[in-house]
Amino acid sequence: MPHRTPKILADEAGLLALFKPAGWNTFPGPGDGETLSGWLLHRIPELAGVGPTSAPALLHRLDRPTSGLMLAARTPELYRALRQAFSEGAVEKRYLALVEGELPSPVFCDAPLGERYRRSKKVQVVSPAARRRVRRPRKARTEIEPLCSAGGFTLCRVQIHTGVRHQIRAHLAHLGHPVAGDALYGARQILPGLENRIFLHANAARLVHPADERPRTFSCPAGEDLRRILESLGFPPLTPDG
């Protein structure tokens, strides 16, 4: 995978839209690696006072092997208001995911997710019988819309209504269609170009700005690395904003 650095995609009304490359952590944590939060503070030092010290300004997170759109706030007031919006499911987040197998029709998955133990590397779907054996099972709601299939894979548009760790990855694996390249969740083959990432990309977000109550939409098209993978499998080209 070619090395890519973050970018500021938009800076308006106190909101920053950012591109996080795959391979970058969102926040400092266990293990080595570059972090989006560190990069952002280096670019805009005054954001250090926005939100918690350990994770300033950034309103949500993306997994390390995932790329795409992230949002940050420039002021403590906007940060608090938008964190509340995220927690209430009022921010619409969309992703592109390439999954193994052919998914014939749209799916809505609301299986709860949880961890077997503290700092587990993955989450799992929690059955009623297993609730007592899982730490803090959480509600999770994911919409999956297949766009087209080729080469034994399906390209999907995914929307999440909650923000549970590894939500998309765990739900797709539960449905028998793990994200391409996601060995942690059972992907059976690693496509060329996915040696250091998975084919999951956050490409759009929509929210209502608390200051003026106007809707705002931000986008982050998939990069050339993902487009080349689709081309190699025989998929039609993505639209410019895909």
Steps between C-alpha positions, in 0.01 A plus 500: 500500500648839410575721800242774530470787742188660648335800338263775605211465255282783631514768770170678547276626780733364767503151347799321349456214255813284485636208299652220711717258303487128571788403728465808720354479850235753592632553854811389690465150640671164533765436236691729270374704210416847385184659637251735341460686830875569516508615138203732558649656814825562317307684227259686733649517853206697645280190470676360808234664718204350314358182650694251716877531526550144376292556186466872423259635236424172320133409526524126427751237394587267215681168537866498402452291180206716387534819296278798442308793640529622857355811664646732761375810682690826550324614820406327828136604457471349153689192615253435783196557278623271224617228737144499629371475143730205433389324818133545404554361150421836339810497276461296181821311418546312172771258390610300198579137578613218275385170649567136422226313316192620317250694709175491299284752684512776764540392862429673831696353791421597858681221685654633826879496528736448792846389611584175675765668716668835560714620207379222275631539146155447354132522585233239445129473449335436836228236508243507783665195655845664499408838647636416845835391356562819302621834631256788444295377202393801294222563251623533141306575180651466153343537154676321213405569138671292228598708197649238267688169505804373309777247547338341804467831687223757555546875528263642762384834627478483880331738741531471877253643750719428803872525569608169651864392463555284188126516434505466121773237504326285762153525347622413150696203635190389691305507172762279335650780289817626671664817372765425237841477664361480853675186629408588859134446412540197278591627152628198311732671254715811485469680169805677355493852642333395827809364676498786753138612502142384450256611230293727722489873428296773671385708205226732629340658806195718542398701806301801612727779622399602855569871439263561208310168478598466134590156362856452384644215298868408475653245266829318451519296177680165500868520409677362196619195695143383556392591147783287357386201707146532366628533143712185540189304605292622207282758676379805305681825588382687807343841452736790584334543839476125566 
